[in-house]
């Protein structure tokens, strides 16, 4: 399976460095960036589209939940793993659809376990049969399913067009058809349904 691209967001340099060191010990994980400022982190996440964001909760200026909200409002859907020194946020993290919740200091085995679970779930999510099962009464074509898979990965119409060697207009037409067939109002709604 391809490498997992990750971004670390934590206002404490020491915490970022420690997590970086641990992630270097896990095969197949690439750290795209490590950021201390939540505002800058949002811009980096939108630009780099990582698979996973390791996100601190308590940060000055903006907390982790606000970062999640801001990123998703830009229609970017990485997997969020909250990393915090406080366990009182567990319920809120779950409600924010966090994939996992790791307490500092992070245990290498817990980190590996979380990433292993992520890999397994990612395989399922990207499986065409899984997508078909979400829309049993909707006759989606193989191409439409392929486009849904790429949308789930956070790719834009332009990126999908390049990957599939078709025009951006064709991708946009497919996207409109998918929404029409599934009776959904937006790509965000489509992705949300697929990831449930």
N, C-alpha and C positions, 0 to 999 in steps of 0.2 A: 504494500500500500504506500502511497506517496507520503512525503514528510508532512508533519503537522506544523503549520505556520502559527507562531504564537506572539502575543505582545504582553508585556508585563506592565501593569499600571499600579504604582504605589508611591506615595509621597516620601517614604523613607528609603534613602539610597541603600542602606544596609539590608533591608528586606528585599529590595530588587536584586541586589548582588547575590544574596543567599539563594533566592529562587532560581536565578540564572545558573548558578553553580549546580543546583540539583537537576535542573532541566538538561544540562549538558551531559548528565549521567544517564539520561533516558534516550535510547536509540530512536531516531526518526522524528525528533522534535527540533524545529529550527526557531530561534528567537529572532523575529523580524525587527523588534524594537523594545526598548525598556524606557518607560516614561514616568516622570514624577509629577507632572502637572496634568490634572484631569482635562482641562480645556484643550491642551495640546494633544493629549491622548485621543480625544474624540476625533480630531482632524486626522491623526495617524491611522486610527482604526478604519475610518471611512476611506482613506487613500490606499492603505495596504491590504485591506480586507483579509485579516488573519482568520484562521480556523477557530482558534481559541484566544480569549482574552482572560488573563489572570488579573483579577481586579480587587484592589483593596476597597473597603467600604468607607471607613472614616478618613477623609482627606479634606484639607482646607479648601474653602471655596465651593466645592461641589462633591457630593458623596457618590459612592459607587452606583447606587440605584439611579441617580440622576444621569450618570454617564450611560448606563444601559438604555434609559429612556431616550436620550439624545441620539445615540447611535441608531437605535431601531426606528426613530422618527425619520432618519435618512435612508430607510429601507436597506440597512446593512444588518445581517443577522449572524454574527459570529456566535460561538458557544461561549457563555460566560461562566468562569469558575471563580467564585468569590474567595479571596484569601484575606483572613482577618484575625486579629487577636481577640475578638469578642464573639462569644457564642450566642448572644441574645438576638442576633439578626437572622438566625436560621429560618424561621417561619417567613419573614419578609423576603429572604433570598429565594425560597421556594416559590412564593407568590410572584416573584419577578422572573420566574422560569429560569433560574440559575441551574446550570447542569450539575454543579457540585459546590461544596462549601468546605474549604480547608482551613483549619485553625493553625495560626502561627504558634510556635515555630513548626514549619511544615515537616512532616515525616516523609522520607523518601519513598517508603513502601505505600503510603496513602496516595502520594502523588502518582506513582506508577500505576496503582490500582485505578485511579480516576481516569488516567489517560488510556488505559487498556479498555475500560468501559466505554470511553468516548469512541475509540476505534471500532468496537463492536457495533455500537449504535449507529455510527456513521455509515457503516456497510449496509445496515438495514435500511436507513433513511434513503440511501442513494439507489437502493434496489428497485428496478422498474416495477416488479410485482407488488412491492409495498405501496408505491404511488398508485398503481392500478386499484389496489384494494381500498384506497381512500375515496376513489371515485367509481365505485362498482357500477352505478347506473349511467355512467357517462362514457360514451365511446371515444376515448382519447386515442389519437394515432401514436405510433412509435416515436415520430418526430416531436410531437407535443410532449410526450413523456420525457424525452431527452432534454427538451427545453426547460421543463419543470425541474429536472435534476440540476441543471446549470443555474437556474434561478435560486434554488435552495442553497447553492454554493456561494450565492451573493454576486453572481456575474451580471454585468449590464448587457443590454441588447447588443451593443457594439462588440463586447467581448465574446458573447455567444455566437454572433455572426462570424467572427474571425475563427473561432474554434470549429464551427460546423461548415465553414466555407460557403456561407450563404449571405445574402445582403441583410443589412440592418432592418430594411423595410419588411423583408420576409419574416424576420424574427418578431417584429412588432405585430405583424398580421397574425402570426401563430399565437402570440400573447393575448391579443384581443379575442381570438377564437376560443382559447382555453378559458378565459374569464366568462365568455358568453355561454359556453357549454356547461361550465360548472356553476353558473349563476352566482359568481362571486364579483365583488365590486373592485377589488384591487389585488395587485401582486402580493402585497403584504398579507392580505387575507388568505390568499392561495398558499403562501409559504407557511403561514401560521397553522393552517389546516393540515398540511403535509407533515409538519413537525410535531403534531400533537401525539 
